[in-house]
Amino acid sequence: MPTQEDVPDGPEPDIELIRPEDFLPSNRYPHDARRMGIDHYTGLDGAWIGLASALDSRKPSHRLLAVVLLILFIGSFALALWGQWHY
């Protein structure tokens, strides 16, 4: 039961409530990655997905970076396979 001290005398002031989402960083990860639980706290895998999802295919420099990343990933995989079969 509210007492006289709990009830304000005048109209309530206009207060902008702060939500917890206001303090959280924006989630730039694709929906599939978020569904798997990958976020910026995931580590190196999350960082690579975050970098790839931030690329814009309309920018030539982003396309070049995507090609370089693709060559690095395929090259490291090919070297690992070559190392397994060579020895």
Backbone as CSV, one residue per row, in Angstrom:
resi,resn,N_x,N_y,N_z,CA_x,CA_y,CA_z,C_x,C_y,C_z
1,MET,0.845,-1.167,0.000,0.000,0.000,0.000,0.891,1.232,0.000
2,PRO,0.752,2.096,-0.995,1.613,3.275,-1.070,1.273,4.271,0.033
3,THR,2.319,4.871,0.553,2.124,5.902,1.567,2.139,7.270,0.902
4,GLN,1.940,8.300,1.674,1.906,9.660,1.140,3.286,10.029,0.573
5,GLU,4.364,9.494,1.136,5.702,9.822,0.675,6.014,9.158,-0.670
6,ASP,5.360,8.030,-0.975,5.623,7.321,-2.222,4.953,7.964,-3.433
7,VAL,3.889,8.677,-3.244,3.117,9.257,-4.338,3.677,10.650,-4.632
8,PRO,4.116,10.917,-5.896,4.624,12.257,-6.221,3.487,13.281,-6.238
9,ASP,3.848,14.534,-5.962,2.848,15.600,-5.897,2.385,16.045,-7.277
10,GLY,3.301,16.184,-8.210,2.932,16.700,-9.524,2.956,15.614,-10.579
11,PRO,2.851,16.046,-11.838,2.910,15.058,-12.929,4.308,14.445,-13.009
12,GLU,4.355,13.236,-13.514,5.634,12.544,-13.618,6.519,13.235,-14.650
13,PRO,7.798,13.381,-14.342,8.691,14.028,-15.325,8.933,13.099,-16.514
14,ASP,9.267,13.714,-17.642,9.580,12.931,-18.842,10.982,12.350,-18.685
15,ILE,11.042,11.074,-18.452,12.313,10.397,-18.240,12.531,9.427,-19.388
16,GLU,13.707,9.521,-19.981,14.060,8.570,-21.029,14.732,7.381,-20.363
17,LEU,14.083,6.239,-20.445,14.622,5.051,-19.809,15.771,4.485,-20.632
18,ILE,16.785,4.014,-19.960,17.948,3.423,-20.609,17.771,1.915,-20.609
19,ARG,17.861,1.341,-21.799,17.732,-0.110,-21.934,19.107,-0.744,-21.910
20,PRO,19.218,-2.012,-21.530,20.533,-2.684,-21.558,21.138,-2.732,-22.953
21,GLU,20.300,-2.752,-24.001,20.812,-2.806,-25.373,21.577,-1.540,-25.736
22,ASP,21.330,-0.437,-25.017,22.039,0.802,-25.317,23.519,0.703,-24.996
23,PHE,23.888,-0.178,-24.103,25.284,-0.322,-23.706,25.991,-1.472,-24.408
24,LEU,25.245,-2.328,-25.081,25.850,-3.462,-25.768,26.344,-3.034,-27.145
25,PRO,27.469,-3.583,-27.610,27.930,-3.245,-28.952,26.989,-3.833,-29.996
26,SER,26.949,-3.178,-31.152,26.083,-3.686,-32.211,26.607,-5.027,-32.709
27,ASN,25.704,-5.904,-33.087,26.079,-7.236,-33.556,26.094,-7.210,-35.076
28,ARG,27.316,-7.221,-35.655,27.447,-7.141,-37.105,27.532,-8.502,-37.765
29,TYR,27.364,-9.554,-37.007,27.521,-10.891,-37.548,26.256,-11.317,-38.287
30,PRO,26.407,-12.143,-39.320,25.234,-12.634,-40.052,24.321,-13.456,-39.139
31,HIS,23.084,-13.588,-39.562,22.090,-14.304,-38.753,22.521,-15.746,-38.494
32,ASP,23.102,-16.396,-39.495,23.540,-17.788,-39.314,24.619,-17.890,-38.244
33,ALA,25.556,-16.950,-38.230,26.618,-16.983,-37.224,26.058,-16.716,-35.830
34,ARG,25.108,-15.778,-35.739,24.489,-15.504,-34.435,23.704,-16.708,-33.946
35,ARG,23.061,-17.425,-34.863,22.295,-18.605,-34.478,23.210,-19.702,-33.939
36,MET,24.441,-19.781,-34.467,25.408,-20.759,-33.975,26.083,-20.301,-32.688
37,GLY,25.838,-19.063,-32.266,26.415,-18.562,-31.030,27.737,-17.852,-31.208
38,ILE,28.062,-17.465,-32.432,29.323,-16.771,-32.677,29.093,-15.279,-32.518
39,ASP,29.905,-14.661,-31.670,29.865,-13.221,-31.488,31.291,-12.714,-31.322
40,HIS,31.452,-11.462,-30.907,32.790,-10.901,-30.808,33.583,-11.491,-29.650
41,TYR,32.979,-12.293,-28.804,33.693,-12.952,-27.720,34.154,-14.365,-28.102
42,THR,33.851,-14.828,-29.286,34.120,-16.204,-29.687,35.604,-16.479,-29.873
43,GLY,36.371,-15.507,-30.231,37.800,-15.714,-30.443,38.156,-15.523,-31.898
44,LEU,39.159,-16.260,-32.348,39.671,-16.058,-33.694,38.636,-16.403,-34.763
45,ASP,37.875,-17.453,-34.572,36.844,-17.794,-35.556,35.820,-16.677,-35.678
46,GLY,35.406,-16.142,-34.560,34.454,-15.035,-34.579,35.040,-13.793,-35.217
47,ALA,36.337,-13.578,-35.020,36.990,-12.417,-35.625,37.027,-12.547,-37.145
48,TRP,37.339,-13.751,-37.649,37.364,-13.940,-39.106,35.971,-13.763,-39.701
49,ILE,34.963,-14.295,-39.042,33.593,-14.139,-39.547,33.171,-12.680,-39.487
50,GLY,33.556,-11.994,-38.418,33.243,-10.574,-38.305,33.904,-9.754,-39.397
51,LEU,35.157,-10.073,-39.703,35.857,-9.369,-40.779,35.193,-9.638,-42.122
52,ALA,34.884,-10.889,-42.389,34.270,-11.232,-43.671,32.876,-10.619,-43.814
53,SER,32.127,-10.530,-42.734,30.782,-9.961,-42.834,30.809,-8.443,-42.939
54,ALA,31.933,-7.812,-42.580,32.035,-6.358,-42.680,32.458,-5.896,-44.073
55,LEU,32.874,-6.835,-44.930,33.315,-6.459,-46.269,32.124,-6.073,-47.137
56,ASP,32.347,-5.071,-47.984,31.319,-4.588,-48.904,31.755,-4.936,-50.325
57,SER,30.952,-5.731,-51.023,31.343,-6.207,-52.354,31.365,-5.091,-53.397
58,ARG,30.818,-3.928,-53.102,30.836,-2.820,-54.060,32.168,-2.085,-54.075
59,LYS,32.991,-2.278,-53.040,34.269,-1.569,-52.952,35.384,-2.471,-53.489
60,PRO,36.188,-1.958,-54.423,37.266,-2.780,-54.996,38.296,-3.239,-53.959
61,SER,38.598,-2.401,-52.987,39.583,-2.799,-51.979,39.054,-3.949,-51.117
62,HIS,37.758,-3.978,-50.873,37.168,-5.073,-50.100,37.174,-6.365,-50.911
63,ARG,36.938,-6.240,-52.209,37.004,-7.429,-53.067,38.421,-7.994,-53.100
64,LEU,39.416,-7.107,-53.186,40.809,-7.538,-53.188,41.148,-8.230,-51.874
65,LEU,40.701,-7.685,-50.762,40.949,-8.309,-49.467,40.280,-9.682,-49.389
66,ALA,39.083,-9.807,-49.945,38.401,-11.105,-49.944,39.175,-12.133,-50.764
67,VAL,39.724,-11.723,-51.896,40.518,-12.639,-52.721,41.796,-13.045,-51.983
68,VAL,42.447,-12.092,-51.342,43.671,-12.401,-50.585,43.359,-13.372,-49.446
69,LEU,42.267,-13.138,-48.731,41.884,-14.045,-47.647,41.573,-15.443,-48.182
70,LEU,40.906,-15.501,-49.314,40.587,-16.796,-49.919,41.863,-17.536,-50.307
71,ILE,42.824,-16.819,-50.886,44.102,-17.444,-51.252,44.837,-17.930,-50.009
72,LEU,44.817,-17.137,-48.935,45.482,-17.555,-47.700,44.855,-18.813,-47.109
73,PHE,43.529,-18.854,-47.064,42.852,-20.020,-46.496,43.073,-21.267,-47.344
74,ILE,42.909,-21.130,-48.654,43.106,-22.284,-49.532,44.574,-22.694,-49.550
75,GLY,45.481,-21.708,-49.534,46.909,-22.018,-49.529,47.344,-22.749,-48.272
76,SER,46.860,-22.324,-47.129,47.238,-23.010,-45.889,46.667,-24.428,-45.848
77,PHE,45.461,-24.589,-46.365,44.862,-25.926,-46.426,45.645,-26.822,-47.386
78,ALA,46.024,-26.266,-48.542,46.785,-27.053,-49.516,48.161,-27.421,-48.968
79,LEU,48.815,-26.500,-48.262,50.115,-26.814,-47.660,49.993,-27.884,-46.582
80,ALA,48.919,-27.833,-45.820,48.713,-28.861,-44.792,48.502,-30.231,-45.437
81,LEU,47.717,-30.287,-46.511,47.523,-31.551,-47.222,48.820,-32.039,-47.850
82,TRP,49.576,-31.141,-48.454,50.837,-31.517,-49.074,51.803,-32.051,-48.020
83,GLY,51.812,-31.444,-46.848,52.670,-31.911,-45.769,52.253,-33.301,-45.270
84,GLN,50.992,-33.602,-45.281,50.518,-34.916,-44.857,50.881,-35.991,-45.871
85,TRP,50.793,-35.675,-47.139,51.038,-36.672,-48.168,52.522,-36.766,-48.538
86,HIS,53.268,-35.713,-48.327,54.663,-35.691,-48.735,55.515,-36.551,-47.815
87,TYR,55.223,-36.576,-46.550,56.061,-37.326,-45.588,55.462,-38.662,-45.272
